[in-house]
């Protein structure tokens, strides 16, 4: 559940703030694996909930964001439907009335504001206030770190993030080495400057994201190696991500529901090498 940003955070008010959250570990499911959430400022009690899970929602709440992650490719949202519905828990349902010109104008203003804030008004990263998980030094990744509740932005408080900008010539490659902590799910994606995922329609030949293996039952971490470049390195059969020939972009890691009370996790190392030297570098 989000409320409007107050302008004091990292985004200078461009994004909302998370004020309450819940994940599947705290949601009650029925015999059909379905669930209900009851959104209200105060807990109404079980007599009203009747099996639903209460999620605190302040009166000034501005949006509710749901996230659904899939291990399979193509993503479940492309081959399956996520059935979500919303209705008033109390009150009189009124017949729809014509929407006034003033309301339509307000909605258009909101849409325009959203587009402007995510394009020309997108704040430039400030090295003095950027979170440690997001490195602004080219070709480095910030230390994986959990999102803080109340921070302005689009993060989820039960996810650890790590990110950074790549900057590569056509004949260069970026080698990333790290380890996935014990968690429910982990992935890495490539973004453009507007936080949009690179084109994944040709994923089988030109992958721009990966689901990462999580640790085995007896292990604390699962190591990984990923190579970013325009051309796929010869004699390299590991995970390769296609930069689309872009000279720069963002590498974004997610670690969902990491176990334990840690706040930070193992750092991801980076090395820039000529594309033709990738295989030789990794054999060292």
Secondary structure, 3 states (H helix, E strand, C coil): CEECCCCCCCCCCCCCEECCCCCHHHCCECCCCCECEEEECCCCCHHHHCCCEEEECCCCEEECCCCCCCCCCCCHHHHCCCCCCCCCCCCCCCCCCCCCHHHHHHHHHHHHHHHHHCCCCCCCCCCCCCCCCEECCCCCCCCCEECCCCCECCCCCCEEEEEEEEECCCCEEEEEEEEEECCCEEEEEEECCCCCECCCCCCCCCCCEEECCCCCCCCCEEEEEEEEECCCCCCCCCEEEECCCCCEEEEEEEEECCCCCCCECCCCEEEEEEHHHHHHHHCC
